[in-house]
Amino acid sequence: MEIAPTPATPAARQSATLFVALELSRAKWLVGLHSPVADKISRRTVTGGDAAALLAVIDEARRRVRAQLGGEVAVAACYEAGYDGFWLHRLLLAHGIASHVVDPASLLVNRRARRRKTDAIDLAGLLRTLMAWHRGERQVCSMVRGPGPEEEDRRRRGRERERLIKERVQHLGRIKGLLMAQGVRDFQPTRGPWRDRLDALRTGDGRPLPSCLKAEIARECRRLALVDEMLAELERERDAEREGTAPGQVALLTKLRGVGPTSAHLLAGEVFHRDFANRRQVAGYLGLEPSPWQSGKVEREQGISKAGNRRARRVAIELAWLWLQYQPDSRLSRWFQDRVGAAKGRVRRILVVALARKLVVALWRYLDAGVVPEGALTRA
C-alpha cells in the first residue's frame, strides 16, 4: 500500500530551501544536496567544469522538492574560494540561485593531528556551514564578496605588475650572484646596452668569462630586458587611463601629495571598491587589526592578524612611509612623530604599521564622505 506524502504547511512551503554545496576539483565536481523534505545529504558527481550538468542536477532536485511540497523552492549554494574563481558564482546567480563563496580559512575543522579528511567529509561540513549561515549564524564562517567582471578585470594590471617586479628582482639577483662568484662587482645590466660590456668583462683573476657562464648571463639579461619592456607597457596603459577615463577614486587619491598612480590604482581596485560599514572593517580587510590571545589569566598580543589582502597591506605600509615624507605637517604625521620621537629601528617599524591603519581609514573617509585628512596637502 502506497502512503501519500504528508502535505506541507504554508509556513514550510514559504521557507523551503534546497541547500547545495560544491567540492570543486579539476577532474570532478562533487555536489551535495540537502532537501527540506528529507533530513539527509544526497551526493552527485559531475565532470569538472561542466556547468550545464551541475545546473541540470540542481534543477532536477528542485523539481522533485517542488512536486512534494506543492510550492516554490529557493536554492542556496556555496563553494570554497579557490582556483575556479568567481565565474561559477556569477553563473549560479544568473540562474536564480543564492550563491556564496566561502573563505576556506574560516571553516572550523577537527584539530586532531590525524583527523579524517575526504571530499565527502568536507562536502558534508560545507553543507552544514551553509545551513547554519542561512539560519543567521554568521560566526560559522566568512563569505567572500564576489567581484563583478569589470571590477575583477581592473585588478589585473596591478597584480601583473607585482609579478613582473618580483621576476625582475629575481633576474637581477641571479645575474649579480653569478658575476660575484667570479669576482665581478660593477656590472649593471639595466644601464644601457649590455652586450659589449658583457664581452669586455674579466674575472677577478684576469680571465675572460667562461663561455657557458657568459651564455647563461646573456639569456638572463634578455629575459630581464623583456620584463622591463612589459613593465613599461603596463605603465603606459596606466598613464593613458589616468589621463583619459581614470576611475574617480584614482583621480581623487592622486590629488593628495605622496599618493602615486600605482598605489592609487591598487588601493582603488583592491580595497575602496568595497562597501565598508566602519573603520574596523577597513582595517580588518587589510589584516591591520590586533590578534589577542587570552586563556584564563594568560593574556598576550600576537601582533596584527595579517589575515586580509596582503597586496593592499603592503602598499598601505609603503604609503605610510611616503606620507611621512610628503605630508610632514599633517595630523597623522604629527601623531607618528609624537610617539616615536628620536627612536629608530624596530620602534619606527612597529608604529608605521599603526600609521598605515590610520592612513587607510582616513583615505576611506576621504573617498566615502569627502573628508580630506587633516593637514594634508593636495597637488596643484
N, C-alpha and C positions, 0 to 999 in steps of 0.2 A: 504494500500500500504506500503510495507516494504522499508525503506530507508537504503541504503548501508552505512556502516561506511566510514567516510572520510579517505582517505589514509594518512598515517603518512609521514611526510617529512623525508629525510635522516638524518637530524640533530636530529629529535625527536627519530628516531629509534636508533641512536647511543647513546643517553643519557637516554634511557628508563630505569627506575629503579623502582622496586617494593619494597616499604618500609613495613617492618613488625616490629611491636612492641609486646612484650610479657609481660603480667602481670601474674606473677607466684605465685601460692599458692599450698598448699599440696593437696587440693581436685580437683582443676581445673586450667587450663591454659586458660587465655583469650588472644586471638590473634587478633590484629588489623592490617588491611592491607590497604594501600593506593596505588591505581593503577594509572599509568600515563595516562590512558585513561578515568578516571572518578575522578573528584575532590570531593571525599567523602571517608569516612572511613567505611569499612565493618568489622564486628566483627564475630569471630568464637570462639567456646568453645571446648576444648578437655580435656580429663581426665588428671589430674596432673601426670606428669612423663611419659606420652605416647608420646615418641619422634617420633615413626613411624606415629602416627596420625598427629602430628604437621608438619612433612615433607610432608605428603600427602596433607594437606591444602595448604602449600606453593607451592608445585608442581602444584596443580590444578589452583591456582591463576596465577602462572607464565605461564601456558599453555594457559589460556584464554587471557592474555595480549599479548602473542606472536602471537596468532591467529589473534588478531585485528590489531596489529602493523605490522606484517609480518617481524619481525626481532628478534634478540636476546634480552633478557631482563635480566638485572642484578638484584640481590636481596640483600638488605641490611636489617639486623635485629638487634634488640637491646633488652636488658632486664636489670633490675636493679640488681646490685650485692647483693647477699643475701645467704640464706641457700642452694640454689641449686648449689652454687659453680660455677665451670668453665667447668664441663663436657659437658653441653649443648652448651657452646660457642665452644668447640673443635669439637663437633658433627656437628654443623652448618658449621664451616669452612671446615670440611672434605667433606661436600656436596656442596661446591662451593658457600656458602652464606657468604657475608661480615658481620661477626658478631661483635657486640660491646657490652661491658659490661659497664653500666653507674654507676657512683658513685651517689647514691641516695641523698646524702647531697648537691650535686652541682646543683640539679634541682631547678628552680625557682617555687615558689608556691604563691598562694594568701595569703597575710599577715593578712587578716581579722580574728578576733577571732573565729567567727563561719563560717568558709569557708565550702563550699560544697566539700565533698570528697567521691568519689565512685571509684570502679575499672574502670568503663567506662571513668570517667573524667581523672583518672591517665593514662589510656591507651592512650587517645587522646593527652594528654600533652606529653607523652613519644614519641609518633609518630611524633608530631610536632618538638620536640627536635632533633630527628634523622634526619629529613628532613633538618633542619637548619644546623646541623653538616655537612651533605653532601654538602650543598651549600657553605661551607667554614667558617661558623660562629662558630669558635672553642670556643668562650667565653660562649656559651649557656649551657655547662655542662663540666664535666670532665669524661673522659673514663678511665676505669681501665684496666691495662695491664694484660691479662690473662696468667698465667704461664703454662709451659708445664707439663706433668705428672711427669717427673723425678724431675724437678725444684720444683714442689709442694710437692713431697714426701720428698725432702731434708729438708723442713721446719718442718716436723712433729716432729722430735726428740727435737728440741729446744722448740717448743710450748708445747709438752707433759711435758718436764722438768719444764717449767714455771708453768703449772697447778699443778704438783706434789709438787713443792716448796711451792706454795700457800696453798695446802692442808696440808702439813707438819706443816707450821706455825699455821694453824688453830687447828690441833690436839694438838700441844704443848701448845698453849694458853688455850685451853679447859682444859687440864689436870692441868696446873698450877692454873687456875682460880678456879677449883673445890677444889683443895687442899688448896689454900689460904683462902677460906671461912671456912676451918676447922682449920686454924692456922698452916698449914704445909707449910714450905717455902723452904726446901732444897732437895726436891725430883727431881731427874733428870732422866727422863725415857729413855734417849738416852745413858746413861753411863752404859754399861754392862747389865747383867741380871737384870730385874726389878721386877720379881715376888716376890722373897724373900724380897727385900727391901719394896715392897708394903705391904706385910703381916706384916712387923715389924713396920709400921708407926703408930703413935699415934697422936691424935688431940692435939690442943693447951692446952686443959684442961685435957689431960692424958687418954682419952678414945681411944679404938680401932676404926678404921674407920667403919662407918655403912655399913652393908652388901650390900645394893643397890648401895651406892656410890662407894664402893670398886669394885663391878662388873662393873659399868659404866667406871671407870678409867681403869680397866683391858682391856675392849673392846677398849677404845681409845688407849691404849698402843699397842695392837695388830694391830690396823689399822695403827698406826704410824710406827711400825716395817715393815709392808708391804710396805708402801710408801718409807721408806728408802731402802728396798730391790730393789724396782723398780728404784729408783734414781741411785743406784749402778750399776744396769744392763744397764741403759742408758749411764752412764759414761764409762762403759767398752766398749760398742759399739762405742762410740765416740772416745775413745783412740785407739781402733783397727782400725778404719777408718783412723785416723790421722797417724798411723804407716804404714798403707798399701796404700790404694788408696784415700788419702785425696784430696779434690779439691785444685787446685793450689792456689786459693785465700786464703784458710785457711792456707796453708803452708807458704805463704808469710806474712800474718798478724802475725802469731805466731813467726816469726823471730824477731819481734820488742819487746823489753822489755816492760812489762806492759800489753801486749795483750795476754790473756789466750785462751785456746782452746774453752771454752764455748762462750766467746764474739766473737771470730773469726768465729765460725760456724754460730752464729746467724746473724752477720753482712753480711757474705757471702751469706747466704740463704735468708735474708730479704731485703738487700739493694744492694749489689755490683753486683748481677747477672743482674741488670738492666742497660740499656744504658742511661746515662745522658749526656746532651749537655754542661752543665756548672755547676758551683758550686751552683748557685741559685736553680737549680732543685734538687740537692743533699740535700740541706738544707730544701727545700720545702717538699720533700718526707718524711723527718723525723718530719716535723712540727716545725722546728727550724728557722722560719722566722718571721719577725715582722708583727704585725696586726694593722696598724694605723687606727684611726677613725678621720674623718675630715668632718665638715659641716659648711660652711660659715667661720667665724673667729675662730671657736672652733676646736682645734686640740689636740689630745692626743694619747699616745701609750697605747695599750691594752696588751702589752707583746707578747710573742711568740704565734703563732697560735694554736699549739698542734693539727693540723688537719691531721698530717701524721701518719706514722707507730709508734704506741705507744711502741711496743716492742723494736724496733730499737732505739727510742728516749731514753728510759730508760737505755738501755745498753750503748748508747753513753755518757750519763751523768756519769754513773758509771765508764766508761773507762776514762773519763776526770779526775776524782779524782785519779785513778790509774796512769794515765800519769804524774800527778804532783809528785807522789811518786817515780816512777821508771825512769822517764825521767826528772829530775830536771834541767838539763843543756840544754835542747832542746829550740829552739826558742819559741815554743808555751808556755812552762812553764815560760820562762822569760817574755813573754808578759803578762801572767796572774799575775805574782808577781809584775811587774812594776805598774800595775793598781790597784792591791789590796793593796799592801804594808803591813801595820800592821793591816789592818781592819779584822774584824771577823764577823761571823754570816751571816746576810742577804746579805751583800755586796759580800761575797765569794760565796754564793749560786747563786746569780744572774750572777756573772762573770763566774762561772763554766759552765753555760748553753752556754754562748758565746764561751767559750773554747771548749765545746763539738761540736759546729757547725764547728769551725775551724779545730778541730781534724778529724772529719768525712770527711771534704773536703780534708784535707791533706792525709788521708788514701785512698780516692778515686783516687787522683792523683798518689799516690804510686802504686796502683794496675793497674791503667789505663796507666800511662806513665813511671812507674819505678822510680819516683822521691821520694827518701827517705826524710821524714820530716827532716828539717834542725836541726842538732844537736842531732838527735835521735840515741840511741844505739841499736845494734842488739845482739841477743843471739849468743853464740859461735856455 
